[in-house]
């Protein structure tokens, strides 16, 4: 069931602001009504679209409605209307007048009435039908793209399609070199400010046909663009292109609302899965993830704005790369958790690398990959992913990601160092005594003991590592025995000293 909080968040993407805050944003929404001044006051609908209601009639509408939320297309309402809304505990939402009622209604109906039926991974089939219809009208292949030049849909008409179109569809986005050339020609600047179709001369090697492009916009927000491959500017088809852009805007808004709901459903399931709150077998089935073994990947994105980078990483992870999406993701705080159906660590690493390629050049990724787990032990894989991510944060120069299977020994020592920093290990004993002696007298006892233990008591190998004579090693070992009780014949004592040296940090 869709809640008010979800509708507020989705409409916020269109610039809609919450003017009065109700006692709770957790109220469920089941129905939508369109209200006009000539209609009776809305009764039992949960969301009311105040079509045609001016600021002066707002208070009257709010007094007569039992709605949870009322959406006005206005810059502001007078204080009296807002006071009525607060008294009746109604959420008042104000949309920019530049956004049409058709676009707002499409999103609201999509969220409230269709949200219960969303399925992860559903594609924009309406946009494909639109691309086919426009291709028949204008006589050329069509692609529909988002504002980042990612392909949302394309027409089945391929006659005469050039290599750039083929590469764009196969890669699901416009190639970087083509994007750079289009930017240099001012195409993207035109799309930002104009709704008029623009003819673009041929771009790319081996391309002889140009393109006509038109912006797809919701109010002032650029949602994407429609591209038609054509040798001519298609002046006669400009009305059809503008109509297609308006239709595409409605489809994109509905798709965005639906995708947002799907992300929320998916995110809730994934968080429950990796925290142990969900039945793992049932949750994996609902997420559509095949088994039998999985890994949890934890990713953090860095940049000028960490929160924005985290949101973008989550969006790219849930959108997928290419035409398939192997994992299911959740955003928790500033970490993206993804459950991937891979036992092989290299496949999980390739997934992280693919995510990195989708991010802007000025952002960086840190990633930890948990060990392979069956459904009942995904909580353990998540914990391992967190530990691996923390290790990657300490050593960001490492490539791609830290994999738990490959770094378990470093992670164990890291845990021990953390315990030592919290004084959970003894601060007395041979290693602590020798360290204090070195600091007080400038000796090198700790360095010598470490080398002797690492060389398993081999005197010649220890001397070679320290670059001293074997007799020097013998002398130092005798002096150490005078400083503290060194029981080097006891295996447990040697192991304890190795651990103490490993977690104690610098030599001096």
Residue, then its C-alpha position, 0 to 999 in steps of 0.5 A: x500500500x502506498x503511503x503519503x510519505x511516498x507520494x510527497x517524495x515522488x512529487x518532490x522530484x517535480x518541484x512540488x513542495x509540502x506546504x502544511x505538514x500533517x500529524x503523520x506522513x504514514x497514512x495510506x492512500x487508496x484513491x484519487x479524485x479530480x475536483x473542479x469548482x463546479x463539482x461538489x466538495x470531494x468526499x471520500x477520496x484520499x488525494x484530491x487534485x484541485x484543478x481550476x481551484x484558485x487561491x481564493x477558493x482553496x479554504x472552502x475546498x479544504x473545509x469540505x474535504x476529508x482527503x489526506x492530501x490536496x494538490x494545488x497548482x499555485x505558487x502560494x495559498x493565503x494564510x487562511x487556507x493554510x490555517x484550515x488545512x492545519x486544523x483539519x490535518x490535511x497535507x497541502x501540496x503546491x506545484x509549480x504552475x509551469x507543470x501541467x495538470x496532465x503531468x501531475x495527474x499522471x504521476x499521482x494516479x501512477x503512484x496511488x493506483x499503480x504502486x501496488x502492482x509494480x514489479x521490479x525490472x518492468x521496462x517502459x513498453x509505452x515508450x517503445x510503442x511511441x517510438x514505433x508510432x513516431x517512426x512510422x509518421x516521420x519515416x526514420x528510426x527513433x530513439x527515446x533517451x533520458x537526460x543523461x543520454x541513456x536509451x529508454x526505448x527505440x523503434x523497431x524500424x531499422x532500415x538505413x540505421x547507421x553505426x552510431x545508432x546500433x552502438x547506442x542501442x547495444x550499449x544502452x547509451x550514447x557513446x562518450x565521444x559522440x556526447x562530447x561532440x554534441x556538447x561542443x556543438x551546443x546541442x545539450x544547451x539547446x535542449x536545456x532551454x528550447x522545446x523546438x526541434x533541432x537538426x543536427x548534422x551527421x556526427x561520428x565516423x561512417x555516419x552520413x545521416x543527421x538527426x532531429x532532436x526535440x526536448x522532453x520536458x515536465x514544466x521546466x525540468x528536462x526529462x530527456x529527448x527524442x532523436x530521429x535519424x534523418x537526412x533532412x530537418x523534417x520541418x513538416x513533421x515539427x508538430x508531430x515531434x512536439x506532440x510526441x515529446x509531450x506524450x513521452x513526458x507523461x510516459x516518463x513521469x509515470x515510469x519514474x513514479x513507478x520506478x521510484x515505488x519499485x526501488x522502495x519495495x526492492x530496498x525494503x526487501x533487501x534491507x530486511x534480507x541483509x539485516x535478517x528481518x525477512x524470510x530469506x527464501x521468500x524475499x529472494x523469490x520476490x526479488x527474482x534472484x536465482x540461487x543458490x549462492x549469493x554475495x552482498x556488495x557494499x558501496x560508498x560513493x565520494x565526491x563534492x556532495x557525498x549524499x548526491x553521489x550516494x543517491x546517484x550510485x543507488x539509481x545506477x545500481x537499480x537501473x542496471x547497466x546494459x539491458x539486464x540487471x543481475x542484483x537487487x539493491x538498497x540505500x541505507x544511510x550513505x551505503x548502497x547494499x546489493x545482493x548479487x547471485x554470484x559465488x565467483x568473486x570476480x563476477x561481483x568485482x566486474x559488477x562493481x567495475x561496471x557501476x563505476x563506469x556509470x558514475x561521473x568522472x569526478x566521483x569515486x567508489x569504495x566497495x567491499x564484497x562479502x563472502x559467498x553465502x546461502x540464503x540463510x547466511x546473507x546477514x554474515x555476507x553483509x557484515x563481511x561486506x561492511x568490514x571489507x568496505x571499511x578496509x577499502x576506505x583505509x586503503x582507497x588506492x586499492x583497485x575496484x573493491x576489497x573481497x572478504x575471501x582474499x583479505x580475511x587476514x587483513x580484516x582479522x588484524x584490523x579487528x584486533x587493532x581496533x580491540x587494542x585501541x579500546x584497551x581490550x588486549x593486555x598492555x603488559x607482557x614481553x612486547x609491551x616491555x620491549x617497546x617501552x625499553x626501545x623508546x627509553x634507550x633507543x634499542x631495536x629489540x621489538x624490530x629484532x623480535x618481530x624478524x626472529x618470529x617471522x623467520x621462525x627462529x632461523x638465526x641467519x635469515x633473521x640477521x639477513x632481514x635486519x642486515x646485521x651479523x648473526x652475532x648481533x642477533x644473538x646479543x640482542x636476544x640475550x639482552x631482551x631476555x634480561x629486559x623481560x620474560x621471553x618464553x620462546x620455546x612455548x608455542x602459545x607464547x610465540x603465537x601471542x607475541x606474533x599477535x601483539x606485534x601485529x596489532x601494536x602498530x609502529x615499532x617506536 
